[in-house]
Amino acid sequence: MTVGSDASLELPAATMTKPRADSHHHTPRHRAEPSRTRRALWIALALTGGYAVVEAVGGWLAGSLALISDAGHMVTDSASFVVALIAAAVAARPPSRRASYGYARAEVIAAFVNALAMLALIVWIAIEAVLRLLAPLPVAGATVMVVAAAGLTVNVVVAWMLSRSADGINARGALLHVFGDLLGSVAAFVSGAVIHRTGWTPIDPILSLFVALLILRSTLALLKESTGVLMERVPAHLSYDAVGRSLAALPGVTGVHDLHVWHMSAQRVALSAHLMLTDGVAWPRALAAAQRMLARDFAIDHVTLQPAWPVPPPSGRVIPVTSVPEPDTNHGPEPRLH
């Protein structure tokens, strides 16, 4: 970890490679996490993609918007799983000369794309639901119930697998799709039951709108989180002022400026700052104390700090500086010393 380009100091190699006790990314459990997540995503892709075809055909035959929208949702689920798998493979690539931070943000980009796809689906469902309310179409309630019940089973299985295996913002984005699809299956089942018992077809688009609104809230939250990472905003769980005050309170530190805190990836936070010191002798102790404090109190383990302290001028070259006198308007301006 280089400590500022002007400081010309580096941490010892042991500090660069030694895992931190409070950093969960280095534990064996989390090293095994990516492979388990990928396996769950592959199974979810097969189940969801396969049943999306069944549900689309069933919705078309039954004339149910709730089923068709749920099938469309399952298609976007499948697409999100594909994006998640590709992003996971890209994110696993090591840093290179052209990508010194690595490719961990590929997962964040995938989550951002998934959120945008969800927004597009919500808009389509809303428009189609309004059209169905204005011009109701016949719906085969019994068929809708059977297909929706099977789809609900598939979604429960997929959601259970992902909730146990999902790790990272991208996998959580895929899980969000499944939860939304699960709600869609419940709405489709209720819609089919009501139509089968009463023949009241407006329930189909009404429940579709209700599900779209439920999905919208979680989708906007995912979009906000992924956008915050891409825009390198201060992580939501950290206080910029608290981090700055903690650095300024360290022994030997008189001030902090140029403080930046941002996400390197969805899980890892980085920090850089300039620390004002009483003198250069205090720098090694201040650096070690800052690293310990940031890792312990804020879980920030990628730290770049640059020191600054008053430097006395070389002996024999001190020139006293006094205020420049006001110019005499009667005798012309006094000469200035530059």
TORMAR-651075 format. One line per field, with one value per residue (C-alpha): x, y, z; residue number from 1. Coordinates in nm, 4 decimals. Example, Ala and Ser with C-alpha at 12.3 -4.5 7.8 and 13.67 -1.06 7.14 Angstrom:
2
X [1.2300  1.3670] $
Y [-0.4500  -0.1060] $
Z [0.7800  0.7140] $
num [1  2] $
REM end
This chain:
338
X [0.0000  0.1738  0.1523  0.1103  0.3099  0.4930  0.5755  0.7960  0.7096  0.5691  0.4341  0.6329  0.5398  0.3991  0.1469  0.0383  -0.0267  -0.1301  -0.5067  -0.7032  -0.8961  -1.2026  -1.2128  -1.4587  -1.3348  -1.0299  -1.2028  -1.2292  -1.6077  -1.6049  -1.3411  -1.5837  -1.8772  -1.8335  -1.8407  -2.1501  -2.3188  -2.2362  -2.3754  -2.6989  -2.7248  -2.6853  -2.9613  -3.1830  -3.1236  -3.2304  -3.5455  -3.6544  -3.5784  -3.7520  -4.0670  -4.0871  -4.1725  -4.4427  -4.5928  -4.5885  -4.7752  -5.0206  -5.0824  -5.1435  -5.3876  -5.5677  -5.5673  -5.4135  -5.2009  -5.0903  -4.9436  -4.7914  -4.6328  -4.5044  -4.3576  -4.1931  -4.0590  -3.9131  -3.7451  -3.5787  -3.4861  -3.3099  -3.1331  -3.0254  -2.8804  -2.6827  -2.5534  -2.4697  -2.2752  -2.0810  -2.0114  -1.8953  -1.6504  -1.5194  -1.4950  -1.2797  -1.0063  -0.6969  -0.5770  -0.3623  -0.1543  -0.4605  -0.7017  -0.5055  -0.8160  -0.9227  -1.2697  -1.4803  -1.7088  -1.8370  -2.0844  -2.2015  -2.2524  -2.4553  -2.6723  -2.7284  -2.8335  -3.0658  -3.2342  -3.2887  -3.4391  -3.6750  -3.7853  -3.8596  -4.0659  -4.2608  -4.3473  -4.4669  -4.6850  -4.8388  -4.9236  -5.0677  -5.2710  -5.4298  -5.5206  -5.6778  -5.8816  -6.0120  -6.0877  -6.1271  -6.0516  -6.1782  -5.9473  -5.9507  -5.9283  -5.8717  -5.5798  -5.4268  -5.4466  -5.2717  -4.9910  -4.9408  -4.9247  -4.6491  -4.4657  -4.4925  -4.3272  -4.0405  -3.9897  -3.9885  -3.7198  -3.5048  -3.5455  -3.4491  -3.1330  -3.0240  -3.0992  -2.8625  -2.5919  -2.6140  -2.3077  -2.2549  -2.4666  -2.5059  -2.6390  -2.8705  -2.9979  -3.0781  -3.2502  -3.4581  -3.5839  -3.6901  -3.8739  -4.0590  -4.1427  -4.2652  -4.5050  -4.6159  -4.6959  -4.9004  -5.0893  -5.1545  -5.2854  -5.5182  -5.6316  -5.7151  -5.9015  -6.1144  -6.1948  -6.2730  -6.5138  -6.6696  -6.5827  -6.4577  -6.1719  -6.0503  -5.8808  -5.6133  -5.4710  -5.5355  -5.3158  -5.0561  -5.0344  -5.0087  -4.7149  -4.5450  -4.5624  -4.4187  -4.1294  -4.0662  -3.9555  -3.6896  -3.5770  -3.5204  -3.3210  -3.0958  -3.0585  -2.9612  -2.7045  -2.5393  -2.5384  -2.3741  -2.0897  -2.0411  -2.0415  -1.7863  -2.0053  -1.9213  -2.0620  -2.4038  -2.2982  -2.0091  -2.0062  -1.7593  -1.7357  -1.6818  -1.3950  -1.2326  -1.2657  -1.1197  -0.8158  -0.7685  -0.7835  -0.4834  -0.1668  0.0639  -0.2048  -0.3055  -0.5451  -0.6895  -0.7612  -0.8308  -1.0199  -1.1904  -1.3885  -1.5380  -1.6318  -1.3661  -1.6264  -1.9636  -1.7905  -1.4574  -1.4057  -1.1023  -0.9764  -0.7173  -0.6264  -0.3543  -0.2598  -0.1062  0.1555  0.3449  0.6726  0.8056  0.9184  0.5534  0.4676  0.5470  0.3462  0.0605  0.0461  0.0288  -0.2328  -0.4448  -0.4413  -0.5383  -0.8160  -0.9658  -0.9681  -1.1069  -1.3692  -1.4746  -1.3658  -1.1559  -0.8490  -0.7359  -0.5803  -0.3583  -0.2291  0.0070  0.1848  0.2557  0.4435  0.6210  0.9713  1.2258  1.4248  1.7930  2.0351  2.1784  1.9067  1.6418  1.5193  1.2924  0.9744  0.7983  0.4848  0.5263  0.4904  0.2249  0.3573  0.4385  0.2216  0.4564  0.7788  0.6515  0.6041  0.8478  1.0324  0.8851  1.0968  0.9937] $
Y [0.0000  0.3159  0.6040  0.9043  0.9850  1.2704  1.0840  0.8235  0.5743  0.2228  -0.0108  -0.3243  -0.6258  -0.8013  -0.5218  -0.5504  -0.9222  -0.9946  -1.0606  -0.8564  -1.0340  -0.8138  -0.8435  -1.1187  -1.1361  -1.3387  -1.6172  -1.9669  -1.9445  -1.6409  -1.7850  -2.0687  -1.8279  -1.7330  -2.0937  -2.1712  -1.8582  -1.9510  -2.3010  -2.1596  -1.9144  -2.1935  -2.3994  -2.0926  -2.0125  -2.3607  -2.3641  -2.0082  -2.0040  -2.3359  -2.2433  -1.8979  -2.0705  -2.2801  -1.9763  -1.7632  -2.0310  -2.0802  -1.7055  -1.6715  -1.9620  -1.8406  -1.4728  -1.3681  -1.0539  -1.1610  -1.4834  -1.3156  -1.0430  -1.3095  -1.4999  -1.1786  -1.1286  -1.4797  -1.4033  -1.0978  -1.3206  -1.5559  -1.2633  -1.1339  -1.4763  -1.4779  -1.1264  -1.2268  -1.5322  -1.3311  -1.0558  -1.3084  -1.4568  -1.1125  -0.9962  -1.2992  -1.1803  -1.0499  -0.6884  -0.6041  -0.3160  -0.1837  -0.2472  -0.1884  -0.2194  -0.5430  -0.6097  -0.6281  -0.3483  -0.5711  -0.7021  -0.3510  -0.2740  -0.5945  -0.4981  -0.1557  -0.3158  -0.5563  -0.2657  -0.0841  -0.4009  -0.4260  -0.0656  -0.1356  -0.4412  -0.2422  0.0235  -0.2418  -0.4127  -0.0792  0.0197  -0.3215  -0.3278  0.0097  -0.1113  -0.4253  -0.2170  -0.0024  -0.3029  -0.6214  -0.9544  -1.3013  -1.5006  -1.8769  -1.8698  -2.2416  -2.2557  -1.9486  -2.1092  -2.4303  -2.2567  -1.9935  -2.2575  -2.4442  -2.1168  -2.0257  -2.3558  -2.2924  -1.9387  -2.0540  -2.3127  -2.0609  -1.7904  -2.0380  -2.1414  -1.7858  -1.6600  -1.9265  -1.8790  -1.5252  -1.3119  -0.9577  -0.6833  -0.8605  -1.1826  -0.9763  -0.8076  -1.1490  -1.2469  -0.9292  -1.0437  -1.3772  -1.2168  -0.9948  -1.2974  -1.4832  -1.1975  -1.2152  -1.5856  -1.5194  -1.2399  -1.4603  -1.7409  -1.5047  -1.3534  -1.6959  -1.7964  -1.4796  -1.5062  -1.8764  -1.8122  -1.4797  -1.4111  -1.0611  -1.0142  -0.6644  -0.8353  -0.9596  -0.6177  -0.4697  -0.7308  -0.6860  -0.3147  -0.3986  -0.6329  -0.3728  -0.1175  -0.3659  -0.4463  -0.0774  0.0031  -0.2683  -0.1923  0.1750  0.0752  -0.1499  0.1208  0.3759  0.1411  0.0423  0.4033  0.5162  0.2691  0.3664  0.7381  0.6690  0.8236  0.7823  0.4411  0.4773  0.2920  0.5317  0.8902  1.1093  1.3501  1.0675  0.9241  1.2680  1.3446  1.0062  1.0680  1.4208  1.2889  1.0583  1.1449  1.3718  1.4659  1.8332  1.8275  1.6329  1.7494  1.5974  1.3143  1.0742  0.7608  0.5414  0.1884  -0.0041  -0.2773  -0.3512  -0.5014  -0.3187  0.0440  0.2583  0.5820  0.8451  1.1583  1.4102  1.4228  1.7353  1.6441  1.8267  1.7081  1.4324  1.2168  1.1519  1.0068  0.6326  0.6125  0.8181  0.5985  0.2747  0.4182  0.5420  0.2037  0.0199  0.2641  0.2637  -0.1162  -0.1609  0.1136  0.1495  -0.1772  0.0209  -0.1803  -0.0102  0.3103  0.5664  0.8454  1.1316  1.3234  1.6946  1.8837  2.2185  2.2100  2.4554  2.6522  2.5654  2.7334  3.0676  3.1406  3.2969  3.6330  3.8221  3.9391  4.2574  4.4211  4.6307  5.0022  5.2066  5.3951  5.7654  5.9530  6.2524  6.0720  5.7807  5.4161  5.2358  4.9377  4.5898  4.2893  3.9752] $
Z [0.0000  -0.1132  0.1295  -0.0959  -0.4041  -0.2317  0.0860  -0.0817  0.1896  0.1703  0.4296  0.4974  0.2883  0.5952  0.6377  0.2766  0.2853  0.6418  0.6664  0.9152  1.1850  1.1372  0.7590  0.6675  0.3114  0.4114  0.6015  0.4494  0.4513  0.2256  -0.0043  -0.0774  -0.1150  -0.4858  -0.6129  -0.4091  -0.5412  -0.9010  -0.8518  -0.7105  -1.0005  -1.2579  -1.0955  -1.0669  -1.4348  -1.5431  -1.3271  -1.3961  -1.7676  -1.8241  -1.6378  -1.7970  -2.1258  -1.9562  -1.7848  -2.1000  -2.2961  -2.0102  -1.9785  -2.3510  -2.3563  -2.0426  -2.1453  -1.8114  -1.7872  -1.4400  -1.5803  -1.8851  -1.6719  -1.4339  -1.7296  -1.8515  -1.5028  -1.5061  -1.8390  -1.6846  -1.3904  -1.6290  -1.7939  -1.4528  -1.3682  -1.6934  -1.6227  -1.2651  -1.3801  -1.6382  -1.3849  -1.1244  -1.3757  -1.4723  -1.1091  -1.0249  -1.2614  -1.0789  -1.1064  -1.4068  -1.5374  -1.7181  -1.4273  -1.1082  -0.8875  -1.0558  -1.1946  -0.8786  -0.9990  -1.2784  -1.0214  -0.9440  -1.3134  -1.3490  -1.0517  -1.2091  -1.5390  -1.3550  -1.1770  -1.5068  -1.6578  -1.3624  -1.4119  -1.7785  -1.6826  -1.4217  -1.6810  -1.9266  -1.6640  -1.5616  -1.9187  -2.0031  -1.6800  -1.7576  -2.1065  -1.9589  -1.7148  -1.9977  -2.2173  -2.0063  -2.1719  -2.0740  -1.8442  -1.7748  -1.3966  -1.3377  -1.5812  -1.4202  -1.0755  -1.1833  -1.3736  -1.1021  -0.8273  -1.0110  -1.0759  -0.7095  -0.6166  -0.8577  -0.7243  -0.3615  -0.4382  -0.6292  -0.3623  -0.0901  -0.2753  -0.3488  0.0026  0.1395  -0.1223  -0.2566  -0.1759  -0.3007  -0.4527  -0.7862  -0.6335  -0.4147  -0.7298  -0.8789  -0.5543  -0.5776  -0.9174  -0.7692  -0.4784  -0.7228  -0.9350  -0.6259  -0.5560  -0.9175  -0.8834  -0.5676  -0.7429  -1.0462  -0.8246  -0.6354  -0.9636  -1.1066  -0.7908  -0.7878  -1.1583  -1.1261  -0.8379  -0.9366  -1.3013  -1.2120  -1.4644  -1.3539  -1.0575  -1.2985  -1.4033  -1.0573  -0.8878  -1.1599  -1.0725  -0.7019  -0.7633  -0.9846  -0.7027  -0.4526  -0.6833  -0.7559  -0.4005  -0.3845  -0.7394  -0.6594  -0.3486  -0.5581  -0.8225  -0.5561  -0.4001  -0.7282  -0.8543  -0.5304  -0.5805  -0.9456  -0.8547  -0.5782  -0.3107  0.0571  0.1612  0.3212  0.6360  0.7051  0.8327  0.6451  0.9418  1.1920  0.9853  0.9548  1.3256  1.4189  1.1987  1.3349  1.6939  1.6480  1.8457  1.6467  1.3906  1.3823  1.0881  0.7938  0.4396  0.0964  0.2664  0.0246  0.1129  -0.1592  -0.2611  -0.4526  -0.4963  -0.3400  -0.0351  -0.0032  0.1010  0.0242  0.1797  0.0985  0.2935  0.3798  0.7465  0.8977  1.1611  1.4312  1.2785  1.0546  1.3471  1.4370  1.0955  1.1407  1.4636  1.3195  1.0093  1.2077  1.4448  1.1542  0.9824  1.3011  1.3813  1.0295  1.0102  1.3617  1.3735  1.0093  0.8373  0.5873  0.4914  0.1680  0.3004  0.1276  0.3530  0.2737  0.5529  0.5701  0.8406  0.8830  0.7332  0.8853  0.6276  0.5740  0.8180  0.7036  0.4482  0.6712  0.5453  0.7845  0.6170  0.7293  0.6036  0.2914  0.3730  0.2025  -0.0990  -0.0507  -0.2958  -0.2841  -0.3698  -0.5783  -0.4828  -0.2548  -0.4078  -0.3205  -0.2221  -0.4201] $
num [1  2  3  4  5  6  7  8  9  10  11  12  13  14  15  16  17  18  19  20  21  22  23  24  25  26  27  28  29  30  31  32  33  34  35  36  37  38  39  40  41  42  43  44  45  46  47  48  49  50  51  52  53  54  55  56  57  58  59  60  61  62  63  64  65  66  67  68  69  70  71  72  73  74  75  76  77  78  79  80  81  82  83  84  85  86  87  88  89  90  91  92  93  94  95  96  97  98  99  100  101  102  103  104  105  106  107  108  109  110  111  112  113  114  115  116  117  118  119  120  121  122  123  124  125  126  127  128  129  130  131  132  133  134  135  136  137  138  139  140  141  142  143  144  145  146  147  148  149  150  151  152  153  154  155  156  157  158  159  160  161  162  163  164  165  166  167  168  169  170  171  172  173  174  175  176  177  178  179  180  181  182  183  184  185  186  187  188  189  190  191  192  193  194  195  196  197  198  199  200  201  202  203  204  205  206  207  208  209  210  211  212  213  214  215  216  217  218  219  220  221  222  223  224  225  226  227  228  229  230  231  232  233  234  235  236  237  238  239  240  241  242  243  244  245  246  247  248  249  250  251  252  253  254  255  256  257  258  259  260  261  262  263  264  265  266  267  268  269  270  271  272  273  274  275  276  277  278  279  280  281  282  283  284  285  286  287  288  289  290  291  292  293  294  295  296  297  298  299  300  301  302  303  304  305  306  307  308  309  310  311  312  313  314  315  316  317  318  319  320  321  322  323  324  325  326  327  328  329  330  331  332  333  334  335  336  337  338] $
REM end
